[in-house]
Amino acid sequence: MWVEYYIDGESTPSIAFQPSMMCGLGFPTQIAKDFEYSAGGLCGKTAPVGGWSNTFPIPFYKSAVVTVRADPSDGAGCYGGYV
């Protein structure tokens, strides 16, 4: 999964990340499903599937468009027709 932020009308995202990498966990497939993770107060993981969260401030002037897309290496994943 990739999360992308388009700030103030950008045509390409200025911020793009995979949720686990955002929190500094480079190999999320190597942890147990019930593993909870915290990288301080700014981000972490609190659910068996997904559950990544962050509170990083992202300043913008007039708009912030956030998109989520599947990574081709993930296959169909759990997104189905939602992304």
N, C-alpha and C positions, 0 to 999 in steps of 0.2 A: 504494500500500500504506500502511496505517496500523498502527502498533503502539500498543497501549493497555495501561496498567498500572492495575489495580484494587488498591489498597492496603488491607489490613485490613478486608475486607468491604464496600468502597465499592460503591454501586449505579451510580455514574458514574465513569469513570476520572479520576484526578487528574493523570495524565500521558498525553498522546496526541501522537504525532508521525509524520511521514513520515521514513523513514530518512535520505534525503539532506538534509532540512532540519535534522535533529538535528545534523548535522556542519557546517552552514552553507553547504551547496551548494544554492542555490535553484533552479537550472535543470539538473537531471541529464540531461535529454534533449539538452542542448547540448554534451555532452562525448563524446569518442571512447569506444567500447566497451572498449578496453583501458586506459583511463585509471585510474591508481591515485591515491588521494587520501588525505591525512592531515591531520587537524585537531589535531595534537599527539598525545599519547599516549592521549587519551580516545576518539577515534573516527576512522573512516576507511573506505575502500573498497578491496578487494583482489581483485575478481573481475570478469570482463567483464559478467556479468549478476547483479545484486544484489551480494552481497559486502559489504554495509554492516555495520559492527561498532561496538560502543561498550563502554566499561568504566565508564560513569558509575555511581557508587554510588547505590543507591536504598534508603534505610532503611525498614524496616517492623517492626511489632511481632509479628504472628502469621501474616500471609499476604500474598502478592503473586501476583495472577493476571495473566498477560500474554496478550493476544489479538492476533492479526494478522488484518486484513481488507483486502480489495481496495478501492481507491478506485473509485467508480462511473465516474470519467473514464478509468480504465485499461482498461475493458472486461473481458473474461474473463482477460486477462493470462496468466501462466504458472501460475496457482494451480489451475486445473481444479476438481476436487472436494475439494481439501485445505483450503480455508478456508471 
